[in-house]
Amino acid sequence: MVYVLSPCHKGVFAINVIVYDFGTSNLKTCLFNIDSEVRMVATSSAAYNLYVLKNGGAEQDVEEWWQAVCSSTKEVLCRASVAPEHIAGLAFCSQMQGVLSGKRGYFNYYAELETAGKCFEWVTNHIALDEIGVYLDRATVADDAEGRFANLYDYLSDEVSKTPPGANGVIFTPWLHGNRCPFEDTAAAGMFFNLRLETGKRDMIRAVVEGVCYHLRWLLECESRTAKISDPVRFVGGGTRSSVGTQILADILGHTVEVVEGAREAGPRAPHSWLLRESEASTCWSSRSSS
């Protein structure tokens, strides 16, 4: 994907910039070459831990952040064949809000679930992978977190598609570490409802996906009271790896969902987004239901 610079930036000298996107569970590091265009040359990722405290808080170790920065930086430099002294600048995308609108008359509206990725990680570790031989015999698990999840997403998406919408009545609340928005409740917790003797793993896994999507719908409905919601809705992040999950999201939102190219690197792309005239969608999922 090539992003063209605004006319006022034409003629600038080519530079290399590294952007770091600190997420809840891993760091995404991208190296960009910028001249008359902005090109993503190489990417890498490194995982770190999230430590949940007894009082309900959560912490991360800055030493683990630093190790992730060092290892991912070395990897992108190696992949791009760029020497450290040829890096002109660094940019950081953190876990909390701090974005300026790049277009007059538009504004940023924040509504977060925060633990969507952790819900998928939990259901993968505690339901999908609990019984050796049920799922592991068909999933190739790589050593790195990104490769591991990519393979499991492919496999679990296929399994989820075998369960009808509504997960055979199973409902999941995606509040594994409390709820942040549209209201804050640190005591809120994740739960499965309507489990029966005939309930299977596929039903529970699909219920987790649908629970996250319904929470996102709740956020959009709250936003729509004060701001117009666009159609299509653009979708970025790790969840875009699953075409099945993206279609579920479109059906539940009742909107066309548009996945842009480089969706998983949306965070690192954001710091220089003010330079971009336009980003193009690569794939669209139309809602199969208006409800």
C-alpha positions in Angstrom: 0.0 0.0 0.0 1.4 3.4 -1.0 0.1 6.6 0.6 0.7 9.8 -1.4 1.8 12.9 0.5 -0.2 16.2 0.3 1.1 18.5 -2.4 2.7 20.9 0.2 5.1 18.1 1.2 6.3 17.3 -2.3 10.0 17.5 -3.0 11.2 16.7 0.6 14.3 14.5 1.0 13.8 10.8 1.6 14.0 9.8 5.3 13.5 6.6 7.3 11.3 6.7 10.4 10.5 4.0 12.9 7.1 4.0 14.6 6.3 2.1 17.8 2.7 1.1 18.6 2.4 0.0 22.3 -0.7 -2.3 22.7 -2.1 -4.1 25.6 -0.3 -7.3 24.9 2.4 -6.5 22.3 4.5 -3.9 20.6 4.2 -3.4 16.8 7.2 -1.7 15.2 7.2 -0.4 11.7 9.9 1.2 9.5 8.7 3.8 7.0 10.5 5.4 4.1 9.2 8.9 3.5 9.9 11.1 0.4 7.1 12.1 -2.0 5.3 9.0 -0.7 5.1 7.1 2.6 6.0 3.4 2.3 6.0 0.8 5.0 9.3 -1.1 4.5 9.4 -3.6 7.3 7.4 -4.6 10.4 8.0 -6.6 13.5 6.3 -7.4 16.8 7.2 -8.4 20.3 5.0 -9.6 23.2 5.1 -8.6 26.8 3.0 -9.5 29.9 -0.1 -7.8 31.4 0.0 -8.2 35.2 -3.5 -8.1 36.8 -3.4 -7.0 40.5 -5.6 -8.2 43.3 -7.1 -4.7 43.7 -8.4 -4.8 40.2 -5.6 -2.8 38.7 -3.2 -3.8 35.9 0.5 -3.1 35.3 3.2 -3.7 32.7 6.9 -3.9 33.3 8.8 -1.1 31.6 11.9 -3.4 31.3 9.7 -5.8 29.1 8.7 -2.8 27.0 12.4 -1.9 26.5 13.3 -5.4 25.6 10.4 -5.4 23.1 11.7 -2.1 21.6 15.2 -3.4 21.3 14.4 -6.8 19.7 11.8 -5.4 17.3 14.0 -2.5 16.3 16.9 -4.9 15.4 14.5 -7.0 13.4 13.0 -4.2 11.3 16.5 -2.8 10.6 17.7 -6.2 9.5 14.6 -6.8 7.3 14.9 -3.4 5.7 18.7 -3.5 5.4 18.9 -0.1 6.9 21.7 1.0 9.3 20.8 2.6 12.6 22.5 5.9 11.6 20.1 6.2 8.7 17.1 6.5 10.9 16.0 10.2 10.9 13.3 10.0 13.6 11.2 7.9 16.0 7.5 8.1 16.8 5.4 6.5 19.5 1.7 5.5 19.6 0.8 4.8 23.2 -2.1 2.9 24.7 -4.2 5.9 25.7 -5.8 8.8 24.0 -3.8 11.6 22.4 -4.8 12.3 18.8 -5.3 15.5 16.9 -7.9 15.6 14.2 -6.2 15.9 10.8 -9.1 17.5 9.0 -11.0 20.7 9.9 -14.6 20.0 11.0 -13.9 16.4 12.1 -13.2 15.1 15.6 -12.2 11.9 17.3 -14.7 10.1 19.4 -13.3 7.5 21.8 -15.3 4.5 23.1 -13.2 1.6 24.2 -13.7 -2.0 25.2 -10.0 -2.4 25.9 -10.1 -6.2 26.5 -11.4 -7.4 23.2 -8.1 -9.0 22.3 -7.8 -10.5 25.8 -11.2 -12.1 25.4 -10.0 -13.9 22.3 -6.8 -14.9 24.0 -8.7 -16.2 27.0 -11.1 -18.3 24.9 -8.2 -19.6 22.9 -6.2 -20.7 25.9 -9.0 -22.0 28.1 -11.5 -23.4 25.7 -9.9 -24.0 22.3 -6.6 -25.4 23.5 -7.7 -27.1 26.8 -7.9 -30.6 25.3 -4.8 -31.7 23.5 -5.7 -33.4 20.2 -9.0 -31.6 19.8 -7.6 -28.4 18.3 -3.8 -28.5 18.5 -3.5 -31.4 16.0 -4.8 -29.0 13.3 -3.2 -25.8 14.2 0.4 -25.0 13.5 1.6 -22.8 16.4 4.7 -20.6 15.7 7.0 -19.3 18.4 6.2 -15.7 18.0 2.9 -14.3 19.2 1.9 -12.7 15.9 2.5 -15.9 13.9 0.8 -18.0 16.6 -2.3 -15.9 16.6 -2.5 -15.7 12.8 -2.6 -19.5 12.5 -5.1 -19.9 15.3 -7.3 -17.2 13.9 -7.5 -19.1 10.6 -8.4 -22.3 12.3 -10.8 -20.9 14.9 -12.6 -18.8 12.2 -13.3 -22.0 10.3 -14.7 -23.6 13.5 -16.8 -20.5 14.4 -18.4 -20.6 11.0 -19.8 -24.0 11.7 -22.1 -22.5 14.5 -25.1 -20.5 13.4 -25.5 -16.8 14.3 -26.6 -16.5 17.9 -24.3 -19.3 19.0 -27.2 -21.6 19.7 -28.4 -19.2 22.4 -25.1 -18.9 24.3 -24.3 -15.3 25.4 -21.0 -14.0 26.6 -20.3 -10.7 28.4 -16.8 -9.5 27.4 -15.8 -7.8 30.7 -12.9 -9.9 31.8 -11.3 -6.9 33.5 -14.3 -4.7 34.3 -16.1 -2.4 31.9 -14.8 1.0 30.8 -17.3 2.4 28.3 -20.1 3.5 27.9 -20.1 3.3 31.7 -17.3 2.4 34.1 -17.8 -0.6 36.4 -14.7 -2.2 37.8 -16.9 -5.0 39.3 -18.3 -6.1 35.9 -17.1 -9.6 34.9 -17.2 -11.9 32.0 -20.0 -14.5 32.0 -21.5 -17.2 29.8 -25.3 -17.5 29.8 -27.7 -20.2 28.5 -25.2 -23.1 28.8 -27.0 -26.4 28.3 -26.1 -30.1 28.1 -25.8 -29.9 24.3 -23.7 -26.7 24.3 -20.3 -27.3 22.6 -17.0 -25.5 22.4 -17.8 -23.9 19.0 -20.9 -22.3 20.6 -18.9 -20.8 23.4 -16.1 -19.6 21.0 -18.7 -17.9 18.7 -20.4 -16.4 21.7 -17.2 -14.7 22.7 -16.8 -13.2 19.2 -20.4 -12.1 19.2 -20.2 -10.7 22.7 -17.3 -8.4 21.7 -19.2 -7.4 18.6 -22.4 -6.6 20.5 -20.4 -4.4 22.9 -18.9 -2.5 19.9 -22.5 -2.0 18.7 -23.5 -0.7 22.1 -20.6 1.8 21.9 -21.7 2.9 18.4 -25.3 3.3 19.5 -24.2 5.6 22.3 -21.9 7.6 20.0 -24.8 8.0 17.4 -26.7 10.1 20.0 -24.1 12.9 19.6 -22.3 12.2 16.4 -23.2 10.8 13.0 -21.9 7.3 12.4 -20.4 6.8 8.9 -21.4 3.9 6.7 -19.2 2.1 5.9 -17.5 1.7 9.3 -13.7 1.1 9.1 -12.2 -1.8 11.0 -8.5 -2.0 12.0 -6.4 -4.1 14.4 -5.7 -7.8 15.0 -9.4 -8.8 14.7 -9.2 -8.0 10.9 -7.3 -11.3 10.5 -10.5 -13.2 10.7 -12.9 -12.8 7.7 -15.5 -14.7 9.7 -15.2 -12.4 12.7 -15.4 -9.3 10.4 -18.6 -10.6 8.8 -20.1 -11.2 12.2 -19.2 -7.6 13.1 -20.9 -6.3 10.0 -24.0 -8.3 10.7 -24.3 -7.2 14.3 -23.5 -3.5 13.6 -25.9 -3.4 10.7 -23.2 -1.5 8.8 -20.9 -2.3 6.0 -17.5 -2.9 7.5 -14.4 -1.8 5.6 -11.0 -3.2 6.3 -8.2 -1.0 5.1 -4.9 -2.3 3.8 -2.3 -2.6 6.5 -5.1 -2.8 9.1 -2.9 -4.5 11.7 -0.4 -1.7 11.5 -3.0 1.1 11.9 -1.5 2.3 15.2 2.1 2.8 13.8 0.6 4.5 10.7 -1.4 7.0 12.8 1.5 9.3 13.8 2.1 10.3 10.2 -1.5 10.2 9.1 -1.7 14.0 8.9 0.6 13.7 5.8 -1.8 11.4 4.0 -4.4 12.5 1.5 -6.3 9.3 1.5 -6.2 5.6 2.5 -8.0 3.0 0.5 -10.1 0.1 1.6 -9.0 -3.4 0.5 -12.0 -5.4 1.5 -15.6 -4.7 2.5 -18.1 -6.9 4.4 -21.8 -6.0 3.9 -24.2 -6.5 6.8 -26.6 -9.5 6.1 -29.1 -8.1 8.5 -30.3 -4.6 9.5 -30.8 -5.6 13.1 
